[in-house]
């Protein structure tokens, strides 16, 4: 199970990838910000997952980025348990 810090690093990788469309990088950036909010961890994780789900099936997303986002969402789900 990854830590919030490790997941934030994975999110940064997607944000810095210039092949990912701007709207998707924005949603990933929002997810990163939500993870770092001062609320309860479960609330932050749920908000981050919601933000990522909004773009996970975007047709403009490169396949490698989609796999990264699915992996990040999986790690986030494991934090909820």
C-alpha positions in Angstrom: 0.0 0.0 0.0 1.4 3.4 -1.0 1.5 6.4 1.2 -0.2 9.8 0.4 3.3 11.1 -0.4 4.0 8.4 -2.9 0.7 8.8 -4.6 1.3 12.6 -4.8 4.5 11.8 -6.6 2.7 9.6 -9.1 0.1 12.3 -9.6 3.0 14.8 -10.3 4.3 12.4 -13.0 1.0 12.7 -14.9 0.8 16.5 -14.3 4.3 16.9 -15.8 3.6 14.7 -18.8 3.2 17.1 -21.8 1.5 14.4 -23.9 -1.5 14.4 -21.5 -4.2 16.9 -22.5 -4.5 20.1 -20.3 -8.0 19.2 -19.0 -6.8 15.9 -17.7 -3.7 17.4 -16.1 -6.1 19.9 -14.4 -8.2 17.1 -13.0 -5.1 15.3 -11.8 -3.8 18.5 -10.2 -7.2 19.0 -8.5 -6.9 15.4 -7.1 -3.4 16.2 -5.8 -4.7 19.3 -4.1 -7.6 17.4 -2.5 -5.2 14.8 -1.1 -3.2 17.5 0.6 -6.2 19.3 2.1 -6.5 19.5 5.9 -9.7 17.3 6.1 -9.8 13.7 7.2 -7.8 11.3 5.1 -10.8 9.4 4.0 -12.5 12.6 2.8 -9.4 13.7 0.9 -9.0 10.3 -0.7 -12.6 10.1 -1.8 -12.5 13.6 -3.3 -9.3 12.7 -5.2 -10.8 9.5 -6.5 -13.9 11.4 -7.6 -11.7 13.9 -9.5 -9.8 11.2 -11.2 -12.9 9.3 -12.2 -14.2 12.3 -14.0 -11.4 12.0 -16.6 -10.4 8.3 -16.4 -12.4 7.4 -19.5 -11.6 10.5 -21.5 -11.1 9.5 -25.2 -8.2 12.0 -25.6 -6.1 10.5 -22.9 -2.9 8.6 -24.0 -3.1 4.9 -23.1 0.0 5.2 -20.8 -1.6 8.0 -18.8 -4.9 6.0 -18.5 -2.9 3.1 -17.0 -1.2 5.5 -14.6 -4.5 7.0 -13.5 -6.1 3.6 -13.0 -3.1 2.5 -10.9 -3.3 5.7 -8.8 -7.0 5.1 -8.3 -6.3 1.6 -7.1 -3.7 2.8 -4.6 -6.2 5.4 -3.4 -8.9 2.8 -3.0 -6.6 0.7 -0.8 -6.1 3.7 1.5 -9.8 3.9 2.1 -9.8 0.4 3.7 
